[in-house]
Amino acid sequence: MALLLAISQTPKTYAAEKLAGSSAALLTNNLNGAQNSDKRVVALQNVFKKYNSPLTPYAQYYVKYADKYKVDWKLLPSISGLESYFGNLLISGTYNAYGWGGGYIYFKNWEDGIDTINKALKENYIEKGADTVDKIGPIYAEASHWSTAVKRYMNQINDEYIDLTSKDLSRDL
């Protein structure tokens, strides 16, 4: 019911899965700055490359639009990991790696999908109280494992980010 309400209030239709982590807040503390932003992009690129993802060249858009809407920058890429194996398994030409609308919603390009879904996550989930992966899961998807799987991918991306930043710190010492 909540998904139908969210769909009717947005210009695009969305679907979801259900496997996020505990109650880590999904609103970001925008630490932005060029160096921090670059590391997030590199972390996403590194994870995408491990999966031979077609999303690799678009990593900067995940960071850009997550920052724009103040959504955790790891959330949407992690959803793509679960829903389409990071863009490897989807309906050709949809640019929909997120299971949005059951995967049948078409976007103009990758950037359009990344922008649209980050905005919808903010407006239709986070601002309405679904501010953790565990709260988003039952709304976004029917699968009971959705939240757990999304959190696993978020942790993988975060580990890559920590690895990158700790290497920089050790070089500075």
Buried (B, 14 or more C-beta within 10 A) or exposed (E): EEBEEBBEEBEBBBBBBBBBBEEBEBBBEEEEEEEBBEBBBBBBBBBBEEBEBBBBEBBBBBBBBBBEBBBBBBBBBBBBBBBBBBBBEBEEEBBBBBBBBEBEBBBEEBBBBBBBBBBBBBBBBBEBEBBBBBBBBBBBBEBEBBBBBBBBBBBBBBEBBEEBBEEEEEEEE
